[in-house]
Amino acid sequence: MDVLADAGRGQRVGSHIRLSGKIFGVALFLDEVITRYEPPRIKEWETVGDPRLIVIGQYRMKIEVEPRGDISVFRVSIDYKLPIKNPWLGKLFGTMYAKWCVRQMIKGVYAQFPPERTVV
């Protein structure tokens, strides 16, 4: 996937990140906009326009971090619609893909912070 970020680099409200590429010969594209950014506690983003994805359509993702004494607790969530083209693929594989997306976000947190100090 090719990633193109605007001057805000996905780190301020209104900033865009565009992803494009191919998987199994199918062209993919999406444009995300940051809708909420309150570092270091909350970041929320959603697709704009009509994303060209296979098993999900428009979506909104969010990561929240809550300090609790010497540790922090984080939550990752995704809300999505079925794709406009071939919604049956979304019904079959959308939940699986959404869980994969959330796991990828969690892995990113683990890469930045030691797992022994992270509570999921």
Secondary structure, DSSP 8 states (H G I E B T S, - for coil): -EEEE-TTTT-STT-EEEEEEEETTEEEEEEEEEEEEETTTEEEEEE-S--B-SS--SEEEEEEEEEETTEEEEEEEEEE---SS-HHHHHHHHHHHHHHHHHHHHHHHHHHS-GGGEE-
